[in-house]
Amino acid sequence: MTALREVTVSDVLHPPVTIEEVASAAGVSRSTVSRVVNGSTAVSPAALAAVRRAIDELNYVPNRAARSLASRATMAVALVVPEDTTRFFGDPFFAAIVSGINKRISKSEYVLNLIIASDDPNDKATEYLRSGAVDGAIIVSHHTSDAFIDRIAAAMPVVFGGRPVRQRERDYYVDVDNVEGGRVATQHLLDRGRRRLAMVTGPTTMPGGIDRLTGFHEALDAAGLSPVAVEDGDFTAAGGAAAVTRILRSDAEFDGLFVASDLMAGAVLTELTRAGIRVPEDVAIVGYDDSPVATSVSPTLTTVRQPSLEQGEVMADILLTLLSGGYPPRETLLDTQLIVRESA
């Protein structure tokens, strides 16, 4: 089937420049031009400059409609978030991730679709994605119970935000070194002289929650100590408040607390204040994320900064590289950084 369009006098006198002509003028392959047009960074600086110069000189305009028909590409990608809307819009982590992804996608010819699919009732999102509505997907915040993700990954190129729950050889993912982040957070509390440490974790159905808890245990083990309490806060403000309330009711004596997200830590601070516990005098607290929450509470949060914006950019770049026929790394691990403020 051929796309029809109006033929103008200008077309007859000056036929549209082809991608092959751009490649010839730039002295590169057709696939290299395609990567540049699609926004991939898997191109050398010299080739990138040559292609852009040829595009400008030849006044090349990519024929997106024709390319879509020829390749059956939709020129759309999806961000799939297996969470409910309350959690998605209430957690600053997602805002940073989306900003990073959109920053990269907006420089390409692709459009970004957002799919919020909590357990994907009736497989609606899965069937939509598997129908060919998009060319690839980025999946973040996945849980061990999200079996529908496997069906999406089997149908198209997928990049995971965070280590996949069930890793396969063909998976691509961009993760933060959460084990090291948890270890550094805990070590900071130990370095402040705190020896009775508790933790409010994220869900242990998520690799990020598991890894931060692992780092907590590793630092305590190295110091010859055991945790006085560990409670799951579900990475939500309400969950964090409930978790620290359970710790307080257990009569556990703690002088340091690692909270696995700033959103939970803000709620924990409120509950400790209500209980008459001073931070950091009585209990020192370290959060995780370095989200806007960290500087909006009092005392301000010492926290572990994870590069969420960068993570979004890198995930999008890897997906664009895959879609343009490139070979990005399968595993990318980003560093964290301890940010010291008033709470510890």
Residue, then its C-alpha position, 0 to 999 in steps of 0.5 A: m500500500t502506498a501513501l498518497r499525497e498531492v504532487t506540487v510543481s516544487d516536487v517536480l522541479h525539486p524532488p524530496v531529498t532522500i535519506e540515501e542522499v543525506a547519507s552520501a553527502a555526510g559520508v556515512s551509512r543510511s542506518t547512521v542517518s536513521r539513528v540521528v533522525n530518531g534521536s539516538t546518541a549511539v553515533s560518534p560526534a563526528a558522524l553526528a555533526a556530518v549528518r546534521r550538516a548534510i540535513d541542513e545543506l540539503n534541507y532534508v525533511p524526514n517523511r514520517a508517514a511514508r516511513s511508518l507505512a514502509s516499516r509498520a512503525t507507529m513512531a510511538v513509545a509507551l511508558v508503562v507504570p504498574e501503579d494506581t493513579t494516586r501513587f503515580f501522581g503523588d510520588p515525586f520520583f515519577a515526576a523526575i522519571v517522566s521528565g527525563i524520558n520526555k526530554r529525550i523522546s521530545k528530541s526524536e520523532y517519536v511520541l510518548n504514551l503514558i499507560i498507568a496499569s495497576d495489575d492491568p485489569n482484564d489485560k486491557a493495557t497489555e492487549y493495547l500494547r501488544s496490538g502494535a499500537v507502539d513500537g517499544a516500551i519503558i516499564v518502571s515500578h514493577h512488582t513480582s505480581d506484575a505477570f502481564i509485563d512478561r507478555i508486553a516484553a515478549a511483543m516489543p523492545v522493552v527497557f526496564g527502569g530498575r532491575p527486572v523482577r525476573q531477569r532474562e538474557r534479552d532484558y535491557y534495564v537502567d537501575v540505580d545502585n540501591v544496595e550501595g545507597g542503602r549501605v551508605a545511608t546506614q553507614h552515615l547513621l553509624d558514623r553519627g554514633r547511632r547504634r540502635l537502628a531501625m528501617v522503614t523499607g519499600p515493598t519487598t516485592m520490588p527490586g528497589g525495596i529489596d536492594r535498599l534493605t540489603g544495603f541496610h543489613e550489609a552495613l549493620d553486619a559489617a559493624g557487628l550489629s543487628p536491626v532493632a526493627v524493620e517495617d514495610g512502608d510501601f513507598t507511600a506517605a501513609g505507609g511510612a506513617a503506619a510503619v513508624t507507628r508500628i515501630l513505636r508501639s513495639d517499644a523498640e529503642f532506636d536512635g537511628l532510622f533509615v527510611a527508604s524514600d523521602l515521601m515516607a520519611g516526611a510522614v515519619l517525621t510528622e509521626l515522630t514529632r507527634a510522639g514527642i521525639r526530637v530529630p536528630e537529637d533523639v533519632a537521626i533520620v536518613g531518607y532516599d531520593d533527594s526529592p523536593v520533599a527533602t527540603s520542604v520538611s523541618p528538619t530538612l532531610t539527610t538523604v541519598r540522591q538517586p539520579s531519577l532524571e538521568q535514569g529517565e533520559v538513559m532509559a529513553d536513549i537505550l530504547l531509541t537506540l534499540l528502535s534504530g537498530g543499535y546495540p546499547p548495553r543491556e545493564t546500566l547502573l547509576d551511582t547514588q550520592l549522600i546529601v547531608r542536611e539537618s536530620a542526621 
